[in-house]
Amino acid sequence: MLPTPLMIEQAGLVLTGVSFGLWIYLLAFRGGFWRGDQRLDDSPPDLSKWPGVAAVIPARNEAQTIGKTVASLLAQDYPGKLSVIVVDDNSDDGTAIAAGQADRLSVIEGKPLQEGWSGKLWAVHQGLGAAKESHPDAVYVLLTDADIIHDPESLRRLVAKAEEQGLDLVSLMVRLRCQGFWEKWLIPVFIFFFQKLYPFPWVNDPAHPVAAAAGGCMLVRRTALDAIGGVEAIAGRLIDDCALAVEIKKRGPIWLGLTSKVTSERAYENLSEIWRMVSRSAFEQLDHSFFALIGTIIGMAVLYLVPPLAGLALLGGESEVVALGLVTWWGLMEMAFWPTLRLYGLPLAWGVLLPVAALLFTLMTVTSAINHWRGRGGAWKGRIYSPASDANR
């Protein structure tokens, strides 16, 4: 029997009401993730003693950005001892040469990838070993990507935060590049979803089980890293930053925040580049579960697609359905997204496109699942991490 207009109207009202209720929950009870208020002090306090730091940069085919990253670290206004180690992970584009030469800089040639390791973590593992030999007294290790530009006081702020609060991990979600159309449309959405998945206030609460970090910038206390057995403990994980945060938070407090001062130079000039970035690890985020994938699709549809469909009178057309859809879409959804848009210097009007962006991210997650089932999960920079690579998870 075909649904009657009344049945369609009732279903539309129920779905819109559920979506409205879910957004109320997210705004009121999801740790205030949407506020984006977890930040480091712009002017860090002056410590009586600044501990040594060894920075490790894994780099595979990063000739375009590695020079700027290294230069930004060597230019740090940091009173303590700082050494920088670049691990050239079997690059073929001249990454090692582009990294440059300096007194406090070491560039080491990475060994061939060992089975059971992700490429990035294998490079980090080698860099940590080199750091232990060259700078054994370093209290902290700064793990940073080869496209990150650190402002001169970045390390001061990170270390001051860790020292003042006794933190074992201080991480920053750096400001990603947001210049072209696709970056302006999708990058802030990516940051918004990350905050919703891992509410930063919950991450920063030692009593809360949620743990996360952002791999572009992670200051780790060396004793905490040694306590978990080093990065070997997470050797095969593709979402290595959050996996590391989980292990470290089991033993000590961590902190994760936003910044506009530390930035990424990595460009995502078209949709396909963002698609590959997300689909590389999205299904791993769901623990490769088919049921979690179905739940994600349904949840994303109810949260992000139902309100605009209702607001455009496509779910029955009754005035109360339309009104509730518009309030959810232009009110609650926009309010939640506005702090992230402001962080990226974008007008509120971009928030109207959030539902379509959510649809694209859902399709990216489905692509990630399909790639995994085809044995091509985690493909990145010429490497494919098949399901067998996750044996040591």
Secondary structure, 3 states (H helix, E strand, C coil): CCCCHHHHHHHHHHHHHHHHHHHHHHHHHCCCHHHCCCECCCCCCCCCCCCCEEEEEEECCCCCCHHHHHHHHHCCCCCCCEEEEEEECCCCCCHHHHHCCCCCEEEEECCCCCCCCCHHHHHHHHHHHHHHHHCCCCCEEEEECCCEECCCCHHHHHHHHHHHHCCCEEEEEEECCCCCHHHHHHHHHHHHHHHHHCCHHHHCCCCCCCCCCCCCEEEEEHHHHHHCCHHHHHCCCCCHHHHHHHHHHCCCCEEEEEEEEEEECCCCCCHHHHHHHHHCCHHHHCCCCHHHHHHHHHHHHHHHHHHHHHHCCCCCCCHHHHHHHHHHHHHHHHHHHHHHHHHCCCCHHHHHHHHHHHHHHHHHHHHHHHHHHCCCCCCECCECCCHHHHCCC
